[in-house]
Amino acid sequence: MAIEAAKRPPSTPSRRALGHGTGRERPAGGLELWSWLFMRVSGVVLLFLAVGHVLIMHVFDGGVSRVNFGFVAVRWQSPFWRTWDWALLVLALLHGINGLRVIVQDYVK
């Protein structure tokens, strides 16, 4: 390690000084790797689901004024919308719990 640092010219800043490598590194394997991958994949899926929900429910076709009990009842008769809403709810819950687990794990160590 000291040999590599000596070969680098003194004018070249290290990657850590530039802000690279200061975050959490990707885990090597096991549960931590799957948890890390789940956070990335669920974040992208949640972004798609949440933006779609906001656009469909609050922006298009008259906005929020059309949303009432009847609208929700008719919407929930469709298996597509029922799956969409449940996926949004379950993924948000699991993503949040996993994020809390990572935060607690960082501060307990």
Phi and psi in degrees as a GROMACS rama.xvg file:
@    title "Ramachandran Plot"
@    xaxis  label "Phi"
@    yaxis  label "Psi"
@TYPE xy
-68.7622  -30.8474  ALA-2
-66.3903  -41.9864  ILE-3
-64.192  -38.7276  GLU-4
-68.0954  -33.0103  ALA-5
-71.7757  -30.4691  ALA-6
-74.1547  -24.1795  LYS-7
-75.2614  135.192  ARG-8
-62.8338  145.883  PRO-9
-64.2313  -22.4987  PRO-10
-80.3091  -13.4779  SER-11
-86.7486  118.051  THR-12
-72.2148  150.883  PRO-13
-74.3837  161.286  SER-14
-64.0945  -35.2398  ARG-15
-67.0542  -35.1054  ARG-16
-67.8552  -27.2753  ALA-17
-84.6612  -2.86164  LEU-18
98.8809  -1.45238  GLY-19
-83.6929  140.304  HIS-20
80.5778  9.72672  GLY-21
-90.5381  -13.2062  THR-22
-87.3572  -169.08  GLY-23
-74.0129  134.1  ARG-24
-86.9285  157.071  GLU-25
-67.7279  131.817  ARG-26
-67.8294  157.425  PRO-27
-76.1218  -34.4345  ALA-28
175.813  -176.124  GLY-29
76.9183  -153.959  GLY-30
-62.3304  -37.5627  LEU-31
-63.5  -38.1182  GLU-32
-64.947  -44.8523  LEU-33
-66.7102  -35.834  TRP-34
-65.2958  -42.4836  SER-35
-62.4589  -45.5458  TRP-36
-65.3911  -40.6402  LEU-37
-60.6617  -40.9161  PHE-38
-61.9943  -40.8417  MET-39
-70.4911  -47.1703  ARG-40
-68.1492  -45.6198  VAL-41
-66.3891  -31.3498  SER-42
-63.5429  -42.6986  GLY-43
-67.6286  -43.6475  VAL-44
-64.9714  -41.5342  VAL-45
-63.5109  -37.7032  LEU-46
-60.1039  -46.9232  LEU-47
-61.8191  -48.1412  PHE-48
-65.1028  -43.657  LEU-49
-69.952  -43.2492  ALA-50
-64.8939  -41.1094  VAL-51
-61.7577  -41.7157  GLY-52
-61.7413  -46.9476  HIS-53
-63.7744  -44.4922  VAL-54
-64.6105  -44.6427  LEU-55
-71.5997  -43.3942  ILE-56
-83.8539  -31.4491  MET-57
-119.116  -11.9918  HIS-58
-114.252  -54.5619  VAL-59
-77.675  156.038  PHE-60
55.0598  48.8859  ASP-61
94.638  -3.82106  GLY-62
74.3875  -154.39  GLY-63
-73.6891  -17.1852  VAL-64
-65.8657  -21.7976  SER-65
-87.3655  -9.80777  ARG-66
-81.8892  115.826  VAL-67
-145.91  -173.829  ASN-68
-59.7696  -42.8732  PHE-69
-62.7901  -41.5162  GLY-70
-61.4937  -45.6748  PHE-71
-67.203  -39.1222  VAL-72
-62.9677  -43.6842  ALA-73
-67.126  -40.8359  VAL-74
-64.1305  -39.4234  ARG-75
-77.0758  -4.18548  TRP-76
-75.3166  -20.0781  GLN-77
-86.2896  127.534  SER-78
-61.4857  -30.1598  PRO-79
-62.2043  -50.3579  PHE-80
-71.1134  -33.4162  TRP-81
-64.2013  -42.4771  ARG-82
-65.5093  -42.21  THR-83
-57.5167  -50.2869  TRP-84
-67.1529  -41.5079  ASP-85
-67.218  -38.9344  TRP-86
-62.6183  -42.4135  ALA-87
-61.2088  -46.0763  LEU-88
-65.7767  -49.4428  LEU-89
-68.1538  -44.2213  VAL-90
-64.527  -39.3842  LEU-91
-63.656  -41.387  ALA-92
-64.9762  -48.4361  LEU-93
-65.7379  -39.6213  LEU-94
-63.1729  -43.2081  HIS-95
-67.3705  -42.4212  GLY-96
-64.2347  -42.1576  ILE-97
-64.942  -38.4325  ASN-98
-64.0198  -41.452  GLY-99
-63.2082  -38.7246  LEU-100
-60.6747  -42.7088  ARG-101
-66.2976  -41.0366  VAL-102
-64.3129  -46.4388  ILE-103
-61.9028  -41.9697  VAL-104
-62.9144  -36.954  GLN-105
-66.3039  -39.2301  ASP-106
-87.3774  -20.2175  TYR-107
-76.6988  -33.3307  VAL-108
